[in-house]
């Protein structure tokens, strides 16, 4: 069965598409931009950068292009369901575009979960360098396994711990119940870091923290603040143990309905937003941290107060035995590229 193939926009500034269609869909006539309304979903609330410096920007820029005949309807804050359900919706074509983490999509393509391994990437520069050098082949393989296409990655922020006490070294995690997302990769990260994980959906996390079901959680600073987890947790430890990224993934069934100019415009807009989104996340992170540092009721364990070498060594030792086959090969290649 033929399907639209896209050379990843994360590698090329413009989308390159061959004119194939998925069975059951009718390709638009040449030179025609069909009138389409696309749904884009995310688990992020409107107060988070990947909404107002991501989804909202994408909507504005696509709809500003006269004659493109594309509108975008945004559904943040898990309005279309939790991550796993939304990704299934993208695969079926019920959802056109979504922001997804690698771990949430790893049930369909296990290798992408490796990109979410704790300390696999040293920082965001290392991540985007790897993506730009390896993305075309990697995401083409992803497309073949999932019937969805990744247009690019947007920065979500470095994942850190907020908890009821400081976390400076792996031993500090002992005895703490830390919430991790309920995916195999995130739960493996907990083991790799020495954490006692409790798997709780993000939609249920605030209440779980209130009730003491979890004594801490890990998320980028911007997410911790936007979702008000810092109302309960007063100690932030900047372990920066994972590069948070959201992949902008689109259904192949949606692409089959679109004209070439529409596909090119969508891919270019997503790619162009990447740098602006990163600056937006960095600026908001700095703003939130400044607020925390200026609050006498809070503690911020700074990056240079964290024993990163101990965390990295523990994580590498774990993943070098946890992964096998192609996943182990991928993990080792990422660490070797640091």
N, C-alpha and C positions, 0 to 999 in steps of 0.2 A: 504494500500500500504506500503510495507516494505521499509525502508530506512536505510542507514548506521547510526549507533548510536555511538557516541564517548563520553567516559568519559573525561571530560574537562582536557586538559593538564595544565591548570592553577592550578589544584588541584593535579594531578599526574605528575611525571616527564616524563612518557611515555604515548603515546596514546594507549587506549584500544578500539578495534573495533570488532564488530560482523560482520560476513560475509553476510550482506544483500545487496540488490541492489534496486535501484529505477526503476520502470517500464520503459521500453524503453532503458535501458542501459545494457550492457553486462559486468559482472564482469570479471576481468582478471583471467586466469588459475592459480591454486595454484603454487607458486614458480616462477611465471613469473612477471617481472617488465616491464609493457608496456612502450613504448617510448612516453612520454607526454611533451608538452610544456604548461606551466601554465602562465596565465596573472594575474599580481597583479597591482591594481590601487590604487591611493590616490589623494587627493586634494593638498598634500604638494609638494612644489618645491624641486628640487635637493639640494638646499642650506640649507635645514632644517634637523635636526637630525633624524627625523623619516624616512627620505629617506636614508641618508648615514650611519646612525647607525641602520637601520631597514631593509627596503626593499632591499637595496644593499647588506647588510650582509647576508640576507636570500638567495638571489640569489647565492652569492659566496659559501656559505656553502653547499647548496643543490647540486650545479653543481660540487663541488669538490669531491663528493662521487661517486667513480667509480662503474659502474654497476647498479646505481639507475635508470638511464634512465629518469631523470627529468631535464628539463631546466625551467628557470623562466624568463619571459620578464616583465620588470618593466615599468609602465606607470604613472609617477608622474604628479603633476601640473594639475590635472583635465583633462588629455588627453582623458580619457574615459568618460568624462561628470561630472557634479556636483554630490554631495553626493547621493541625492535621486535617480537619474538615475542609478548611479553605483550600489547601493544596489539592485535595481530592476534587474540589470544585473546579480548580484551574485545569486539572487533567481532563475532566469531563466536558469542559467548555462552559459550565454554568457561571464561573467567574472568569473574567477576561485577564486581569492582571492582579498580582498580589506581591506583597513584601514578605519574604520568607527567610528564615535562618536556615543554614545548611542542615542542622540537626533535625529540624522538622521534616525535611525532604529526604532524609537518609533512608527511610523505610522503602522508598521507591528507587533510590540510587545510593547505596551505602557509602560509596567513596566520598560523597560530599560531606558526610559527617566528620571526616578526618580534618577538614578545614576548620572545624570548631573545636579541635582538641586543645586542651589547656596548654598554653605556652608553645603551641606549634609555631606560631608567628611571634616574632619579637615585639612587633609594634605595627601600626597601621601602614607605615611606609613599606615594611617587609611584605605585608599582605597584598597591597596594591601592585607592588613590583612583581610578585609571584603571579597574580591574576593577569597582569598585562603580558607577561611572558608565556604563560601556560594556559590562559583562559580559552583560547580558540579551540584547542583540541579537547580540553577537559569538558567544556560546556557543550560541545558537539556530541560527546559521548553521553552526557546527561540528557540531552534532547532525545537521543535515540532510545533511551530507557524509559522516558517519562511522558513523551508527547507534549512537552512544554519546553519553552525556550527562555533562557536567562539572557536578558539584555545587558545587564551590568550589575554591579554591587554598589550599594550606598553604605556609608559608614554609620554605625549605630552607636559606637563608643566602646572604650575599653571596659571590660567587665571587671568589677571590683566587689569586695565584700562590704556590706553594712550589717552590723550585728550588735549584740548587747555587750561585747567586750572587744578590745583591740586584737587584730590578727596580724602578727609580724612574721611568723614562721609557721611551718606546717603543724608543729605541736600545739599551737594556739587554737587549732580547730577541734581538738579533742574535747568531747563532751558537749559541743554545740550542735544543735539541730539546724542545719542550714538548708534552706529551700533551693533546690535545683529544678529546672524544667524536667518534665517526665518524658525524656527521650533517652535511648541507649547511650548516645554520645555525652550528654550532659551528666548522666549518672556515672559514666566512666570517668569524666572529669573530676567528679567528687572523690572517687576512689584514688585517682592519680594525685590529687592535692592533699588527701588525708582527711577529707570532710565526711561527716555523718549526714548523708543526704536525706531529706524528706521531699518527695515528689508532689508538688502542688501546682495546679494550673495558675497562671498569672492572674486570671480573673478572680481567683479565690484567695490570693496571697495576703491582701490587706487584713482580712478577717482572721486568717491563720496566724498572722503576726500579733494581732490584738489578743488572741486567745492563748498565745504561747505555744501553739502547735509547732511553730518554727521560731527559732531565736535569732535568725539572721537570714540573709538572702544575698544572691550575687546578681548584679545587673550593671550596666553602664550608669554613671552618675546621673545623666539626664533622665534615664528611665526611673531610677530610684526616686528622684525628686518629682517628676511629672506624675507618677502614680502614687505619690504621697507616702511611700514606705518610710521616708525619713521623718514622718510625724511620730513614728513609733521607735525606730532604730536611730540611736544618737551617736553611734561610733562607725566611722567610715575608714576602711583600710584599703589604700590604693595599691592593691596587689597587681592590678592590670594583667590578670591571668589569662585573658582571652580577648582576641580582637572580635568585637561584635560587628557583624555585617548583615545587612538585609539585601538579598538578591531580588532584583526586579524581574519576576518570572511571568511570562505570558503564555496563554493557551495556544497551542498550534491550531486549534479549531478557530480561534479568533483571528489568527494571522491569515488563515485561508480565506477569510471574508474580506480582508483588507486589500486595497490597491498597493502597488509598489510605492507611490509617493506617501501614502499613509504609514506604511511600515518604516520607510526611511525617516519620516518626521518623528515618529514615536521613538525609534532607536536613538536618533540624534538628541532629542530632548532629554531622554533618560541619561545618556552619557554626559551631556553638558551639565546636568544638575549635579553630577558626582562631586566635583570640586567645591561647588557652592554649599552642598550639603555637608561636606566634611568641615568646612570652615564654620558653618552654623553649629554643628555638634561641638566643635572645639570651643567656640565662643560661649555657648550655653554651659558647657562643662566647667569652664573657668569661672563663670558667673555664679553657678551653684556652689562650687568649692569655696569661693571667696565668702559667700554667705555662711557656709558651715564653719569656716575658720574664724569668722567674726562673732560666732555664737558661743558664749561661755558655757552653755549646757552641752556642747558637742565636742567630740574628739575626732581629729583627722590624723590618721597614721599616714605620713607622707611616703612617697615612692622610695626615697632613700632610707627610710626607716624599716622597710620590708626586706627580708632576706630572700631576694628573688633567686639567687643561686641555689638556695636550698629547695625552693619550690620547683624551679626548672629541673634540677637534678632528680627530684622525686617523680615529677611528671614524665620525664624522658625514660626513666627506669621502668615505669609502669607501662607506657605505651609501646615500648620496644618488645614487650612480651604480650601485651593485650592484642595488638594488631597482628594479622597474618596476611600472607599473600600480597595482593595488589594494594590493600590498605596500608600494610607495613611499608611497602616500597614507596607509596605516596608520602607517608609520614616522614620517612627518612630523607626523601628528596626535599621536602619543605624545610626540615631542620638544617640540611646541608646548604640550603640557599640563603640562610640567615646572614 
